[in-house]
Amino acid sequence: MSKILITSALPYINGVPHLGHMVGCLLPSDVYARYMRMMGNEVLYICGNDEHGTASEVGALKEGISVKEYCDKYHARHAQTYRDFNLSFDYFGRTSSEQNKEITYHIFSQLDKNGYIAEKTMKQIYSVDDKMFLADRYITGTCPYCGYEKARGDQCENCTKVLEPTDLINAKSTISGSTNLEVRETKHLFLNLPKIEPQLVEWLKTKEAFWPDVAFSIAKKWVKEGLQPRCITRDLKWGFTVNKEGYEDKVFYVWFDAPIGYIGITKQWSDEKPDERNWKEWWLDAKDVRYVEFMGKDNVPYHSITFPATMLGTGENWTKVDYLKGFSYLTFEGGKFSKSEHRGVFAEDAIKEFPADYWRYWLMANAPEGSDSSFTFESFVNTVNKDLNGVLGNFAQRVMKMTASKIGSFVPTGAELEAVDREMIKTIQSRADSYFKFMDDLEFRKAIAELRAIWVEGNNYISATEPWVVIKENQTRAETILRLCLNLVRIMAILTAPLMPQTAEKMLAKFGLSVKDMPSLKGFDVEKEIMFLPAGHTFETGDALFERITEEKMTELQQKYGGANG
């Protein structure tokens, strides 16, 4: 058994996530965590809300409540949404916790002691109309490198070039839209990345053969362009006050304490049951821990460069990422998700329209792994109707109804297997092995394709063997076929569980089983599992696993969420 540490990029507290956020880090990390648990590994799956920064202050101001009340409100909404999507975090915490403050202070002190913190007077944008310094992401303008007109003050999401707010052309406040901006001098603390660069480059070399291209290419580009000192303090009130003399009126930059939040949140988890859990076993001088991070490609620079450099600069043996799974973007009907423009499906609304597994399946089957993907309601409806209802749901319902009507609601006895049966078992085993390989390699689209192929194989088998015809002349042979098919329903439930946990539960429940009855996926033997349900084991056909979505419903959704016909 291995120890697998999994973190999903921390969702920002303001607002609620849309489908792009879900597939960009949250859902893939959950599928992987569930799979790793089923493989018999010891898994710690950590996430939480990123709560500091200007966005919280501005959001609270707009709603007329305190920043803490604002964060409490949206933390609860986030947590509920992720429960609705069946995300299986071992702990969902908050970066504003005392535990994170404690660890952030410790790491900063180590960096300062080791000479990796620099003081520098810098020019910062001040909004005269808003009466405040503007944090990076509250300034937008034209990127001086690629001409993208909606570049943020910290990074252009179009060319991924790292920026300073003063680099932007035609800058404006995203809070008020004001262009009445001034450049004022203010003193700040910087993480001296150039000084840490030699250590960082050596560390990065060990990742080239293992990280996916979308992650390693971004990290390599940053290093090639030359690392610059990175400001880690801000002129704000909400955040961790800087623990250095002369800087008590500033707070740490959200991108400094947020990644440290993975550790702080783990300590929150550990502190709840200190006799059972030790956060250091996962993060500090930890042994035999494989650390996997999930995030959108816009977060890759901070996790592949800044965060590892921060850990290296402490001189302590912190756990650093072994595999960084970066995702591209999910667009909505060819455009961007936008709450203000009423475009796109947000997670809170999605779960009101259909069960979580409908969304989980489409999103993972179309995950933007190598390049951007586009969500359309036409694709979503067709996928649910064809794959879920027409392939998986059809097989389970067809097998159970046929067995119940022709033999009874129990697993029949059957007889010896024939060549066609053995060939089916061999094919299912081969597909399952490929599914496991792709899941191990975090190639989710390929893994889901193999899973669907297993569902298809079940339908092909029952169509080829025709038990409804065979039973007229050879009932024993028909019973053999149906016994294999019923056991195949259970196998499909087990293999589907990491992706669609509710569906797996429903399938197992038809046999009076639960997820606790599932075997480990390690060394999964189809020949053994295909005989698991003994003759006489009862089942209940019950309702269909999925409902077909009508064309009328699709049109309604498009109009409601700003789709093709909206």
N, C-alpha and C positions, 0 to 999 in steps of 0.2 A: 504494500500500500504506500502510495506517495502522498505528500502534502502539496495541495494545489491552492495557491492564493490567487484569487480572482478579484479584480476591481473594475468597475464600470465608471467611466467619466462621470463626475459628480454633476447632476443637473442643477442649473442655476435656479435660485429660489423664485425669481419673479416669473409670474405666469405659470402655465402648465405645458408639458411636452406635447408635441404633435407626432404624427407617425414617423416623420424623419428622425426625430430624436430617439424614438423607440428603437428603430432598426439601426441607428448609427452607433449605439453602444449598449443600451439597456437590455434589449431582447436577446441579442447574440450572446451576451455574457451569461444570461440566465440559462439559455439552451445549453451552453457549454458547461456551466456549473452543474446542472441536472445530469448531464451525460457523464461528467467526471465522477459524480457521486455514484451513479449506477455502475460505473467501472470499478467501484470499490475503493476509491481514493478518499482521503481525508480532505475535505474542501472547506475553505473559508472564503465566503463570497460577500464582499463589502461594498456598500454604496452609501450615499447620503446627499443632503442638499448643500450646495455651495452658497453660503449666506452673506458673505461680506461684499463690499464694493458699493459704488454709487447707485447701481440699479435698485438695491434695497432701500437706500435713502430716498430716492426719487419716487419709487413705488409707494412707499409709506406716506410720503408727502401728498401724493395724488389721492390717496384713499383717506387721508386725514387721521391716520393712526400712527402709533409709535413704530419704530423700525422692528422692535422685538415682536410686537403684536402682528405686524405684517409678516415677519418670518414664521411665526407660529402658525398663522393662518395658512400660508402656502405650503409649509412643511406638511401639514395635515392633509392638504389636497393632493400633494405629490404622493405621499405615502399610501393614501387610499387608491389612487389611480394605479400604482404599481401592484397593490394587492389585487385589484380588479383584473390586471393583466397576468396575474399569477407569477410575478417575479419572486424568486425564492431566495432573497437576500438572507444571509445569516444575521446581518445587522444593517439597518438603514438609519444612519445617524445624521449629524449636523456639524459643519465646520466651525460653528460658533461656540462649540462646547469648551468647557474648562480643560478637558483632556487634550484637545487640539491646541489650545493656548499654551499649555505646559510644554508640549513637544515642540511647537513652533519656537517658543522662547529658547529651549535647549539647543535646537538646531542652529538658530541664529547666533547664539552665543559661541557655539563651536566654530562657525564660519568666521565670526569676528576675531576670535582668539587665534585662528589659523591664518589670518591676514587676507581673507577673501572678501571682506566687506570694504568698499571704498566710499568716501564722502565726496559729494560733487554738487556744485550749484548748477541747477539746470533751468532752462526756460520752459515754462508750462503755460498751457492755455487757461485763461481766466475769462469766464463769461460775465460781462458787466451786467447784463439783464437778469441772469440767473443768480448773480451774487455768489459765485462759487468757482473753485478750480474744477475743471472738467476732467474726469477720468478718461483714459484712452478710448473706451468704447462708447463714450458719450460725445464723441466728436466724429463727424464723418466729413468726407470730402473726396477729391479726386486723387487717386494714387499717382505719385510722380513717376512711377516705373512703368505701369501698364495702362494708365488712363482710366481705370475702373472708377466710376463716379460715386460709388457707395462704399469706398474703403473706410475701415475704422481706424481710430487713432493708434492702435497697437499692431494691426496686421491687415494686409489686404487679402481678403478671402479668395480673390480671383487669381492672383499670382503667388500667394502665400508669403510675399516679402514682408519682413518684420519692419514696422514703421515706428516713428515717434510722431505724436500729434502735430508737432510743428512742421513735419514733412508734407502734410496734406495741402493740396491746392483747393482754394475756395472752401475752407473749413467752416462748419457750422455746428451749433449745439443741437444734439438730438433730443434734448429735453424740451427746448422751446422753439427750436428752429432759428434762433438768433445768430446773426453773423457779427454781432457787436462783441467781438472777442479781442482780448489783449494777451500779449505774451509777457508774463511776469516771471521774475527770477524767484526761485525757492530752492532751499537746500534739501537734498535727499540722500538716501543710502542706496548703494548699488552692489549687486552680486558681481564680482569681478570674473566674468566668464573667461576672458583671455588668459588669466592666470591659472584657471582650472583646466583650460583646454587640452594640454598635453595628457592629463589623466583621462579626460573625457574621450579623446580620440582613441586612446588605447582600449578603453572599455567598449567603444562603439565597434571597433574592429572585430570583437568577439561576437557581435550580433549580426554581421552581414550575411552569414550563411543561413540564418534562422528567421530573421524578420521578413515579413512580406514586403514586396517592392514599394507599395503605397506608403509604408512607414519609413523604411530605410532610406529611400530616395529623398524624402523631405529632410531627414536628419543630415544626410550627406550634403545636401544643398546648403543648409544653414552653415555647416562647418566650412565648406568651400568658399562661401561668400565672406567668411570672417566673423567670428563671434565678437560681440560688443558687450561692454558692461551693461547689466540689466537693472533698472530701477526697481527696488523692492519696497518702497514706502510711498504713501500718498497723503495728501492734505484732506483727510476726511475725519469724521467723528465715529463712524460705524466700522468697527474692526478691532483687531488686537493692537493696543497701544504699543509702540515700539519700546522694547526694553533696553534702551541705550540712552545715556545721559545726553541731554540736548535735543532729543528727538521725541520727547514724551507727548508733544502736541500732534504727532503724526501716527498713522496706523500702518500696519504691513499691507502691501499690495495684495489683492485677492489672489493673484497668480503665484504668490509666494506661499501663503498658508493653505490654499485649497488642495494642492497635491499632497502636502503634509497631512491634510485631512484624512487621507486613507489610513494613515497610522493612528491619528487621533480618534477616528471612528472605531478602529479596531480596539483601541484602549477603552472606549466607551463600552464596547461589547465585553471586553475582559473585566472591567470594573464591576459589571452587574453580577458576575459570578467569579470572583477572584480565586476561589478555592478550586474552580474547575478549568479556568482559562488563563492563559498567560500570553499577552500580546507580543511580548518579546520573542516568543518561540516562532513567530511568523515574520518579525521585522528586524530584530537586532541580534546579531550573532546567531541567526537562525540556521538550522541545518536541514538539508534535504527538502527545501521549499522551492517549488517552481512557481514563478510569479507571472501571471498573464494579465495584461491590461487591454481594455476595449475602449475605443473612442472614435469620434469623427476625425477626419484628416486635418481639420483646422486646429485640433488640440494636440496633434502629433508633435509639433516643435517643442512645446512646453514639457511633454512627457519623455521625449527622446533626447532633449538637450538640457533644459533648465532644471528639471526635477532631478535627473541623475547627477548633474553637476553639483547641485545643492547637497545631495547625499555624499558624493565623493569628497566635497570640500570639508565635511565635518571630520574626516579622518577616522570615522567609525564604520563598523561593518554593517551597514544598513542593507536590507534586501532591495535589490534593484531589478527592474523588469527583465524577464527572460524572453518573453514574446509579446510584442506590441501589435495588436490587431487594429489597424486603422481602416475606417470605412469612408467611402466617398459619400456623396449626398443623394438623398431621395427627393425628387421634385414632385410637384402635385399637378397633374394634368398639364405637364409641360412648363409650369411656372413654379414660383416659390410659395411655400406655405406662408400665410399672412393672417394673423388674428384680426388686425385692423381692417383688412380688405375682405374679410369673411371668405378667405380662400384656404381650403385644406381641412383635413380631419384631425382634430386634436384628440388626444388619448381619452380624456374625460367623456367626450361625445361618442367616440368610436365604440366604447363598451356599452353604450346605451342602444346602439343600432344592432350589433351582433355579438355573440359570445366571443370571448378573448381568443379562442383557438382559430376562429376564422381569420382574424387579423394576424395572429402569430404565424400561421402557415403562409399566408401570402407574403408577408414581410420577409420571412427567412428564405422563402423560395426565390425571392427577387432581391435579396440583400445586395446593396451597392458595394461589392467587395473590390472589384478591379476598376470600375468606373461608375458614374452616376446612374441611378435607376429612376424610372418615372412611375409614380402611382397614378393609375386611372381607374375609375369605377368600372369601366368595361372589363379591364383585365382582372380586377378583384372579383367581380361577379362571375366571370367565365371560369376563373380558377376555383372558386368555391363550388360552383355547380359541377364542373368536370372532375376535378381531383378529389375534393372532399365528399361531395354528395354522390357523384357518379362512379367513383372508383373505390375509395375506402368504405364509405357508408353503404354503397350498393352491395359490396361483397359481404359485409357483416350481416346486413339485413336479409339478403338473399339466402345465405347459408342457413341462418337460424329459422327463417320462415319455412324453408323447404324441409329442413329436418323435422321441425315441429309438426308440419302438416302430413308428412309421409311416414314418419317413424314415431315421433314424440319429442317432448322438450327435454331431452337428455342425450348424452353422447352415446352413439351406438357402438356395438362391439366391433364389427368388421372382421377382416381376415388379414392374410399376408399381403404385403405391398407388392405392387407390380412395377414394371420398368418406368412407366409414366409417373408414378408416385415418387420413385427414387430420383428421377430426373428433376422433378419439381423441388424436392428437398435440397438437392445439390445446387440448383439455381438460386434458391432462397438463401442458402448459406453463402454462396459467392457474393450475392448482392449485399447481404448483411456485413460481410467482411469488408467490402468496399465502403459501405456506409460508415463503419467504425473507423476505417483509415482516414476518410475525409473529415470526420468529426475530430479525430486526433490531430489532424493537420489544420483544423479550424477553417476548412474550405466548405462553408455552409451550403452554398447553392448546389455544389456537387453532391454533398451528403443528402440533401433533401430530394434531389433527383433520384438517388439510389433508393431512398425510402419509398418514394412514389412507385418506383419500378417493382418493389416488393408487393405493393398493393395491386399493381397491374398483373403481376405473376399469379396472384391468387385468383383473380378474375379469369385469366387465361386458362388456368388449370381446371376450374370448374366448368368452363365452357367446352374445353377439350374432352373432359371425361363424361360429361352429360349424365349426372346421377339421376336426374328426373326421367331419363329414357332407360338407363340401365336397370333401375329398380323394378321395372315391369317384368324383366326376365331373370335378374340376378340380384336379389335384395342384399345379400351379404357383400357383394362388390360395391353396391351403392352405399351401404353403411360405412365401408372402408373409406370411400371418397369423402363422405360427409364428416366422418370422424377427423380425418386429416384437415378438412376445411375449418371445422370448429376450433381445432387446436391452432390453426393458422390465424384465426381471428385473435386469439390470445397472444400469439407471437407478434402480430402487427401492433397490438396494444402496447406491448413492452417496448418495441423499437420506436414507437411513436411518442412515448412518454416524455422524453426531453423536450420535444417540440410542442406537443399538444397535450399537456398534463390532464386537463379536464376530460378530453376525449378518451384518453387512455383509461381514466377512472371509470367512465361510463361503459366502455367495452369490457373491462374486467368485472364490473358490477353485474353484468348480464350473466356471468358465471358464478356469482356469489363471492368474487375475489376482490381484493383491494391492492393498492400500490405496494403495501407491505409484503404482499405475496410474490412480488416480482423477483426474479433471480438477478444476479449480477450479470452485467453485459460482458465482463471479462471472460474470455474463453467460451462465449455463447455458442452452444451446440444445437443447431436446428434439428438434427436427427433425434436428439434427446427431447427437446422441447415440443416437438410435433406429436409426442406421445404422452405429454404431461397430463392432460385431462383424461381420466380413466373412463371406461365404459360405465354408463349409469350416472355420470356426473350431470346434474341438472343445469338448465339455463333458462333464462327468461328473455324472450325476443324483445319485448318492450318497444319503445318509440325509436324512430330512425335517429341516427347520430347527428345528421345535419338536415337543414331545410333548404330547398332550392330557392334561390333569389330570383324574383320575377323581373322582367324587363321594365315594368311599371315602377318597381321599387328602385331600380337602377336610375331611372330618369328622375325620380323624386330625390335621390341622394345627390345627383349631379346639380340639381337646382338648389338644394339646401346648402351644399358646401362649396358652391362656385366651381363645379366641374365643367365638362365639355359643353353641356347644354344649359349651364347655369347662367 
